[in-house]
Amino acid sequence: MTAISDTTTRQASSPYGEAARQALWAALLSFGLFFFFIGLESTQDISNRLILQSHWVTLAIVVALVALGRFLFIAFVIPAVDRRRANRAPIAVVDEKDQSFIRRHRFKIMIALLVLYPIFILSTAGLQGSLKWVNNFGVQVLIYVMLAWGLNIVVGLAGLLDLGYVAFYAVGAYAYALLGTEFGLSFWILLPAAGIMAAFWGIILGFPVLRLRGDYLAIVTLAFGEIIRLVLINWREVTNGSAGISGIPKITFFGLFDFNISSPDYILKVLPESIVTLFALRPSGAYYTIFLYYLILALAMLTAFVTIRLRRLPVGRAWEALREDEIACRSLGINTTNTKLTAFAIGAMFGGFAGAFFAARQGFINPESFVFLQSAIILAIVVLGGMGSLSGIAIAALVMIGGMEILREMQFLKIVFGQSFTPELYRMLLFGIAMVVVMVWKPRGFVGSREPTAYLKEARAVSSTFTKEGHG
């Protein structure tokens, strides 16, 4: 006992020695992990012979950064966090009256910023320069926000672990692509049809898993997602197999005008000439991208609105009761069968909406767009943002998807790592590191506090201190 206490005292009094030891182990571990990934690169010469090229400087820089990061984390970050926890008094509730104006109206401010985002980009980057920023950092992020909010109904509210959510995304995309190319139907007709079809398949998935929870449910949903993908690959008569479906019709503004420059219904040809002259509008493909941005923003806001309203209804409270304790939920007389099926169906419906939008935006889809990795990314966004928290999930999607997209702009890293260094190839590595960091720093997600759906006189958000880890 004396030896143990002496060791503990020595470590507590001198964190730098422990930090140096762990930094050494981290360096050795990273050297072993990155030796074949970074240190050696296999290429082919003109004679088709295999040649190994070494990148020892890059490997040494990565190992040194890992060791330095581990040293700083053990020596400074952990003691600072411990001191902060020791000095901080537990806060049970957050009183809304004591919050600042920005915090009280943060959601309205965020929506206003989202609406003004394309206008700001247009004013700074110009018409053609705005394409990249509105498309990659606006439309792409909002698609994942909508998908994550849809999965949040199943995972965050109902507590049903779904690893095959991308299947409903694929059903919505192929429903729009097939019906749009074969019958020439409008997007506005096929959008609800894609959602209904995805909800139908959500119910089909829900029936076999009524008695499953946890790991077993995850395995079955994972298998369901792979079954859908394999069907899309092998049912060539309908889906065209791995070649995919091309020529998917673009979205028009309710048939009033479109965004095809050669069309007689092009937006600049339909608008009054006085408006075109006043704003100095000229033909460009940027109008369609901006239109897609506002469309996916409206769909995402619809998803958030329906989720918030459903949480306050009996079905939403039944989802939360099911998430906390299924046995207690049954003892209260709640029909768990209908509760699970509604969660799967509604969550799948929003996935179908996003899939139809994705197909219309891309103009081409194939099964490779709906692999398991997409389900993993969507689930990671839900977990990192805080299960059950819409604002936290939106922040997580912005950080994860926007962060991966911004790597394409970090060409200055080639100065450090060499001209052959391609930053976007390491996005999944950084994605994994970010997940580990967030889970250590915020184990309950970015937004751990919860607001009750039922309250007396005044709604008070429950602090993350009293929120169980992994629950909404």
NORDASUL-V279109 format. One record per pair of residues at least 12 apart in sequence whose ideal C-beta (glycine too) atoms are under 10 Angstrom apart, sorted by the first residue. I is the first residue (numbers start at 1). J is the second residue. If there is no record, write none. Layout:
((I;J) (I;J))
This chain:
((12;79) (12;82) (14;75) (15;74) (15;75) (15;76) (15;78) (15;79) (16;71) (16;74) (16;75) (16;76) (17;74) (17;75) (18;71) (18;74) (18;75) (18;78) (19;70) (19;71) (19;72) (19;73) (19;74) (19;75) (19;76) (19;77) (19;78) (19;79) (20;67) (20;70) (20;71) (20;74) (20;75) (21;70) (21;71) (21;74) (22;67) (22;70) (22;71) (22;73) (22;74) (22;75) (23;64) (23;66) (23;67) (23;68) (23;69) (23;70) (23;71) (23;72) (23;73) (23;74) (23;75) (24;67) (24;70) (24;71) (25;67) (25;70) (26;63) (26;66) (26;67) (26;68) (26;69) (26;70) (26;71) (26;73) (26;74) (27;60) (27;62) (27;63) (27;64) (27;65) (27;66) (27;67) (27;68) (27;70) (27;71) (28;63) (28;66) (28;67) (29;63) (29;66) (29;67) (29;70) (30;59) (30;62) (30;63) (30;64) (30;65) (30;66) (30;67) (30;69) (30;70) (31;59) (31;60) (31;62) (31;63) (31;66) (31;67) (32;63) (33;62) (33;63) (33;66) (34;55) (34;58) (34;59) (34;62) (34;63) (34;66) (34;429) (35;59) (35;63) (37;55) (37;59) (37;62) (37;426) (37;429) (38;55) (38;56) (38;58) (38;59) (38;60) (38;61) (38;62) (38;63) (38;417) (38;421) (38;426) (38;429) (39;52) (39;53) (39;54) (39;55) (39;56) (39;57) (39;58) (39;59) (39;60) (39;62) (39;63) (40;52) (40;53) (40;54) (40;55) (40;56) (40;59) (41;53) (41;54) (41;55) (41;58) (41;420) (43;420) (53;420) (55;417) (55;418) (55;420) (55;421) (57;416) (57;417) (57;418) (58;416) (58;417) (58;418) (58;420) (58;421) (61;416) (61;417) (62;417) (66;433) (69;433) (69;437) (73;437) (73;440) (77;440) (77;441) (78;440) (81;440) (81;441) (88;465) (90;463) (90;465) (90;466) (91;449) (91;463) (91;464) (91;465) (91;466) (92;460) (92;462) (92;463) (92;465) (92;466) (93;449) (93;458) (93;460) (93;461) (93;462) (93;463) (93;466) (94;449) (94;451) (94;460) (94;461) (94;462) (94;463) (95;458) (95;460) (95;461) (96;451) (96;458) (96;459) (96;460) (96;461) (97;458) (99;461) (106;391) (107;304) (107;390) (107;391) (107;394) (110;391) (110;394) (110;395) (111;297) (111;301) (111;304) (114;138) (114;142) (114;293) (114;294) (114;297) (114;300) (114;301) (114;394) (115;293) (115;294) (115;297) (117;133) (117;134) (117;137) (117;138) (117;290) (117;293) (117;297) (118;130) (118;133) (118;134) (118;138) (118;286) (118;289) (118;290) (118;291) (118;293) (118;294) (118;297) (119;290) (120;133) (121;133) (121;134) (121;137) (121;138) (121;286) (121;290) (121;293) (122;134) (122;286) (122;290) (125;286) (126;284) (126;286) (127;281) (127;282) (127;283) (127;284) (127;285) (127;286) (127;287) (127;290) (128;284) (128;285) (128;286) (129;286) (130;284) (130;286) (130;289) (130;290) (130;293) (131;284) (131;285) (131;286) (131;288) (131;289) (131;290) (132;289) (132;405) (132;408) (132;409) (133;289) (133;405) (133;409) (134;286) (134;289) (134;290) (134;292) (134;293) (134;294) (135;286) (135;288) (135;289) (135;290) (135;292) (135;293) (135;361) (135;405) (136;401) (136;402) (136;404) (136;405) (136;406) (136;408) (136;409) (137;293) (137;398) (137;401) (137;402) (137;405) (137;406) (137;409) (138;289) (138;290) (138;292) (138;293) (138;294) (138;296) (138;297) (138;402) (139;289) (139;290) (139;292) (139;293) (139;294) (139;295) (139;296) (139;297) (139;357) (139;358) (139;361) (140;296) (140;358) (140;361) (140;397) (140;401) (140;402) (140;404) (140;405) (141;296) (141;300) (141;394) (141;397) (141;398) (141;399) (141;400) (141;401) (141;402) (141;403) (141;405) (142;292) (142;293) (142;294) (142;295) (142;296) (142;297) (142;298) (142;299) (142;300) (142;301) (142;354) (142;357) (142;394) (142;397) (142;398) (142;401) (143;169) (143;292) (143;296) (143;299) (143;300) (143;354) (143;355) (143;357) (143;358) (143;361) (143;397) (143;401) (144;300) (144;354) (144;374) (144;377) (144;378) (144;381) (144;393) (144;394) (144;396) (144;397) (144;398) (144;400) (144;401) (144;402) (145;296) (145;297) (145;299) (145;300) (145;303) (145;304) (145;354) (145;381) (145;385) (145;390) (145;393) (145;394) (145;395) (145;396) (145;397) (145;398) (145;401) (146;296) (146;297) (146;299) (146;300) (146;301) (146;302) (146;303) (146;304) (146;350) (146;351) (146;353) (146;354) (146;357) (146;358) (146;394) (146;397) (147;165) (147;166) (147;168) (147;169) (147;300) (147;303) (147;347) (147;350) (147;351) (147;353) (147;354) (147;355) (147;358) (147;374) (147;375) (147;377) (147;378) (147;381) (147;382) (147;393) (147;397) (148;165) (148;300) (148;303) (148;350) (148;354) (148;377) (148;378) (148;379) (148;380) (148;381) (148;382) (148;383) (148;384) (148;385) (148;390) (148;392) (148;393) (148;394) (148;396) (148;397) (148;400) (148;401) (149;300) (149;301) (149;302) (149;303) (149;304) (149;306) (149;307) (149;347) (149;350) (149;354) (149;378) (149;381) (149;382) (149;385) (149;390) (149;393) (149;394) (149;397) (150;165) (150;168) (150;169) (150;198) (150;300) (150;303) (150;306) (150;307) (150;346) (150;347) (150;348) (150;349) (150;350) (150;351) (150;352) (150;353) (150;354) (150;378) (150;382) (151;165) (151;166) (151;168) (151;169) (151;347) (151;348) (151;350) (151;351) (151;375) (151;378) (151;379) (151;381) (151;382) (151;387) (151;393) (152;303) (152;304) (152;307) (152;347) (152;350) (152;378) (152;381) (152;382) (152;385) (152;386) (152;387) (152;388) (152;389) (152;390) (152;392) (152;393) (152;472) (153;303) (153;306) (153;307) (153;310) (153;311) (153;316) (153;319) (153;342) (153;343) (153;344) (153;345) (153;346) (153;347) (153;348) (153;349) (153;350) (153;351) (153;388) (154;168) (154;202) (154;206) (154;221) (154;319) (154;340) (154;343) (154;344) (154;345) (154;346) (154;347) (154;348) (154;351) (154;379) (154;382) (155;323) (155;343) (155;347) (155;378) (155;379) (155;382) (155;383) (155;387) (155;388) (155;472) (156;307) (156;319) (156;320) (156;323) (156;347) (156;382) (156;383) (156;385) (156;386) (156;387) (156;388) (156;389) (156;390) (156;392) (156;393) (156;445) (156;471) (156;472) (157;307) (157;310) (157;311) (157;315) (157;316) (157;317) (157;318) (157;319) (157;320) (157;322) (157;323) (157;343) (157;346) (157;347) (157;387) (157;388) (157;453) (157;472) (158;315) (158;316) (158;318) (158;319) (158;320) (158;321) (158;322) (158;323) (158;339) (158;340) (158;342) (158;343) (158;344) (158;346) (158;347) (158;472) (159;213) (159;214) (159;217) (159;319) (159;320) (159;321) (159;322) (159;323) (159;324) (159;325) (159;326) (159;340) (159;343) (159;387) (159;388) (159;470) (159;471) (159;472) (160;206) (160;209) (160;212) (160;213) (160;214) (160;217) (160;218) (160;221) (160;319) (160;322) (160;323) (160;339) (160;340) (160;343) (160;344) (160;347) (161;212) (161;213) (161;214) (161;215) (161;216) (161;217) (161;218) (161;219) (161;220) (161;221) (161;222) (161;379) (162;202) (162;205) (162;209) (162;217) (162;218) (162;220) (162;221) (162;222) (162;224) (162;225) (162;343) (162;344) (162;347) (162;348) (162;351) (162;375) (162;378) (162;379) (162;382) (163;217) (163;218) (163;219) (163;220) (163;221) (163;222) (163;223) (163;224) (163;225) (163;226) (163;372) (163;375) (163;376) (163;378) (163;379) (164;205) (164;218) (164;219) (164;220) (164;221) (164;222) (164;223) (164;224) (164;225) (164;226) (164;227) (164;228) (164;229) (164;372) (164;375) (165;202) (165;221) (165;224) (165;225) (165;344) (165;347) (165;348) (165;351) (165;374) (165;375) (165;376) (165;378) (165;379) (165;382) (166;225) (166;226) (166;228) (166;229) (166;351) (166;355) (166;369) (166;370) (166;371) (166;372) (166;373) (166;374) (166;375) (166;376) (166;377) (166;378) (166;379) (167;198) (167;201) (167;202) (167;205) (167;221) (167;222) (167;224) (167;225) (167;226) (167;227) (167;228) (167;229) (167;231) (167;232) (167;348) (167;351) (167;355) (167;370) (167;372) (167;374) (167;375) (168;194) (168;195) (168;197) (168;198) (168;199) (168;200) (168;201) (168;202) (168;205) (168;224) (168;225) (168;228) (168;344) (168;345) (168;347) (168;348) (168;349) (168;350) (168;351) (168;352) (168;353) (168;354) (168;355) (168;370) (168;375) (169;198) (169;225) (169;228) (169;348) (169;350) (169;351) (169;352) (169;353) (169;354) (169;355) (169;356) (169;358) (169;359) (169;369) (169;370) (169;374) (169;375) (169;378) (170;198) (170;201) (170;225) (170;228) (170;229) (170;231) (170;232) (170;239) (170;351) (170;352) (170;355) (170;358) (170;359) (170;365) (170;367) (170;369) (170;370) (170;371) (170;374) (171;194) (171;195) (171;197) (171;198) (171;199) (171;200) (171;201) (171;202) (171;228) (171;232) (171;348) (171;351) (171;352) (171;355) (171;356) (171;370) (172;190) (172;191) (172;193) (172;194) (172;195) (172;196) (172;197) (172;198) (172;199) (172;201) (172;348) (172;349) (172;350) (172;351) (172;352) (172;353) (172;354) (172;355) (172;356) (172;357) (172;358) (172;359) (173;194) (173;198) (173;232) (173;245) (173;248) (173;351) (173;352) (173;354) (173;355) (173;356) (173;357) (173;358) (173;359) (173;360) (173;361) (173;362) (173;365) (173;366) (173;369) (173;370) (174;194) (174;197) (174;228) (174;231) (174;232) (174;235) (174;238) (174;239) (174;244) (174;245) (174;355) (174;356) (174;359) (174;365) (174;366) (174;367) (174;370) (175;190) (175;191) (175;193) (175;194) (175;195) (175;196) (175;197) (175;198) (175;201) (175;352) (175;355) (175;356) (175;359) (176;189) (176;190) (176;191) (176;193) (176;194) (176;197) (176;245) (176;248) (176;249) (176;251) (176;352) (176;353) (176;355) (176;356) (176;357) (176;358) (176;359) (176;360) (176;365) (177;190) (177;194) (177;239) (177;240) (177;244) (177;245) (177;246) (177;247) (177;248) (177;249) (177;355) (177;356) (177;358) (177;359) (177;360) (177;362) (177;363) (177;364) (177;365) (178;190) (178;238) (178;239) (178;240) (178;245) (178;248) (178;359) (179;193) (179;194) (179;197) (179;249) (179;356) (180;194) (180;245) (180;247) (180;248) (180;249) (180;250) (180;251) (180;356) (180;359) (180;360) (181;245) (181;246) (181;247) (181;248) (181;249) (181;359) (182;238) (182;245) (184;249) (185;249) (186;249) (186;251) (186;252) (186;254) (186;255) (187;248) (187;249) (187;250) (187;251) (187;252) (187;254) (187;255) (187;295) (187;356) (187;357) (187;359) (187;360) (188;251) (188;252) (188;253) (188;254) (188;255) (190;249) (190;356) (190;359) (190;360) (191;251) (191;295) (191;299) (191;352) (191;353) (191;356) (191;357) (191;360) (192;349) (192;352) (192;353) (192;356) (193;352) (193;356) (194;349) (194;351) (194;352) (194;353) (194;354) (194;355) (194;356) (194;357) (194;359) (194;360) (195;345) (195;346) (195;348) (195;349) (195;350) (195;351) (195;352) (195;353) (195;354) (195;355) (195;356) (196;345) (196;348) (196;349) (196;352) (197;348) (197;349) (197;352) (197;355) (197;356) (198;345) (198;347) (198;348) (198;349) (198;350) (198;351) (198;352) (198;353) (198;354) (198;355) (198;356) (199;341) (199;342) (199;344) (199;345) (199;346) (199;347) (199;348) (199;349) (199;350) (199;351) (199;352) (200;345) (200;348) (200;349) (200;352) (201;224) (201;228) (201;344) (201;345) (201;348) (201;351) (201;352) (202;341) (202;342) (202;343) (202;344) (202;345) (202;346) (202;347) (202;348) (202;349) (202;351) (202;352) (203;340) (203;341) (203;342) (203;344) (203;345) (203;348) (204;224) (204;341) (204;344) (204;345) (204;348) (205;220) (205;221) (205;224) (205;225) (205;227) (205;228) (205;341) (205;344) (205;345) (205;348) (206;337) (206;338) (206;340) (206;341) (206;342) (206;343) (206;344) (206;345) (206;348) (207;337) (207;340) (207;341) (207;344) (208;220) (208;224) (209;221) (209;224) (209;340) (209;344) (210;336) (210;337) (210;340) (210;341) (211;336) (211;337) (211;340) (212;340) (213;322) (213;326) (213;340) (217;340) (218;379) (221;344) (221;375) (222;372) (222;375) (222;376) (225;370) (225;371) (225;372) (225;374) (225;375) (226;371) (226;372) (226;375) (228;367) (228;370) (229;367) (229;368) (229;369) (229;370) (229;371) (229;372) (230;367) (231;367) (232;244) (232;245) (232;365) (232;366) (232;367) (232;368) (232;369) (232;370) (233;366) (233;367) (233;368) (234;367) (239;365) (239;366) (239;367) (240;365) (240;366) (240;367) (241;366) (241;367) (242;366) (242;367) (242;368) (243;364) (243;366) (243;367) (244;362) (244;364) (244;365) (244;366) (244;367) (244;368) (244;369) (245;359) (245;363) (245;364) (245;365) (245;366) (246;362) (246;363) (246;364) (246;365) (246;366) (247;363) (247;364) (248;356) (248;358) (248;359) (248;360) (248;361) (248;362) (248;363) (248;364) (248;365) (249;359) (249;360) (249;363) (250;263) (250;288) (250;291) (250;292) (250;360) (250;361) (250;363) (251;288) (251;291) (251;292) (251;295) (251;356) (251;357) (251;360) (251;361) (252;265) (252;267) (252;291) (253;265) (253;267) (253;270) (253;291) (253;295) (256;270) (257;269) (257;270) (257;271) (258;270) (258;288) (258;291) (259;284) (259;285) (259;286) (259;287) (259;288) (259;289) (259;290) (259;291) (259;292) (260;285) (260;288) (261;283) (261;284) (261;285) (261;287) (261;288) (262;283) (266;283) (266;287) (267;281) (267;283) (267;287) (267;288) (267;291) (268;281) (268;282) (268;283) (268;284) (268;287) (269;283) (288;361) (289;361) (292;357) (292;360) (292;361) (295;357) (295;360) (295;361) (296;353) (296;354) (296;357) (296;358) (296;361) (299;350) (299;353) (299;354) (299;356) (299;357) (300;350) (300;353) (300;354) (300;357) (300;390) (300;394) (300;397) (302;350) (302;353) (303;346) (303;347) (303;349) (303;350) (303;351) (303;353) (303;354) (303;390) (304;390) (304;391) (304;393) (304;394) (306;346) (306;349) (306;350) (307;346) (307;347) (307;350) (307;388) (307;390) (308;390) (308;453) (310;342) (310;343) (310;346) (310;453) (311;388) (311;390) (311;451) (311;452) (311;453) (311;454) (311;472) (312;453) (312;454) (313;453) (314;334) (314;339) (315;334) (315;338) (315;339) (315;342) (315;343) (315;346) (316;342) (316;343) (316;453) (317;334) (317;339) (317;453) (317;454) (318;332) (318;334) (318;335) (318;336) (318;338) (318;339) (318;340) (318;342) (318;343) (319;334) (319;339) (319;340) (319;342) (319;343) (319;346) (319;388) (319;472) (320;388) (320;450) (320;452) (320;453) (320;454) (320;471) (320;472) (321;334) (321;336) (321;339) (322;334) (322;336) (322;339) (322;340) (322;343) (323;339) (323;343) (323;387) (323;388) (323;471) (323;472) (324;468) (324;471) (324;472) (326;339) (326;340) (351;378) (354;378) (355;369) (355;370) (358;370) (373;428) (376;431) (377;397) (377;400) (377;401) (377;404) (377;428) (377;431) (378;393) (378;397) (380;396) (380;397) (380;400) (380;431) (380;432) (380;434) (380;435) (380;438) (380;439) (381;393) (381;394) (381;395) (381;396) (381;397) (381;398) (381;399) (381;400) (381;401) (381;435) (381;445) (382;396) (382;397) (382;445) (383;396) (383;435) (383;438) (383;439) (383;444) (383;445) (383;470) (384;396) (384;397) (384;399) (384;400) (384;434) (384;435) (384;438) (384;439) (384;442) (384;445) (384;446) (385;397) (385;398) (385;399) (385;400) (385;438) (385;442) (385;445) (385;446) (385;447) (386;442) (386;444) (386;445) (386;446) (386;447) (386;448) (386;449) (386;450) (386;464) (386;467) (386;472) (387;444) (387;445) (387;447) (387;448) (387;450) (387;467) (387;470) (387;471) (387;472) (388;445) (388;447) (388;448) (388;450) (388;451) (388;467) (388;471) (388;472) (389;444) (389;445) (389;446) (389;447) (389;448) (389;449) (389;450) (389;451) (389;464) (389;467) (389;472) (390;447) (391;446) (391;447) (392;442) (392;444) (392;445) (392;446) (392;447) (392;448) (392;449) (393;445) (393;446) (393;447) (394;446) (394;447) (395;445) (395;446) (395;447) (396;434) (396;435) (396;438) (396;445) (396;446) (396;447) (399;431) (399;434) (399;438) (399;446) (400;427) (400;430) (400;431) (400;434) (400;435) (400;438) (401;427) (401;431) (403;427) (403;430) (403;431) (403;434) (404;424) (404;426) (404;427) (404;428) (404;430) (404;431) (404;434) (405;424) (405;427) (406;423) (406;424) (406;427) (407;422) (407;423) (407;424) (407;425) (407;426) (407;427) (407;430) (407;431) (408;422) (408;423) (408;424) (408;427) (409;423) (409;424) (410;423) (410;424) (411;423) (413;426) (439;469) (442;464) (443;464) (443;469) (443;470) (444;464) (444;465) (444;467) (444;468) (444;469) (444;470) (444;471) (444;472) (445;464) (445;467) (445;469) (445;470) (445;472) (447;461) (447;464) (448;462) (448;463) (448;464) (448;465) (448;466) (448;467) (448;469) (449;461) (449;462) (449;463) (449;464) (449;465) (449;466) (449;467) (450;462) (450;463) (450;464) (450;466) (450;467) (450;471) (450;472))
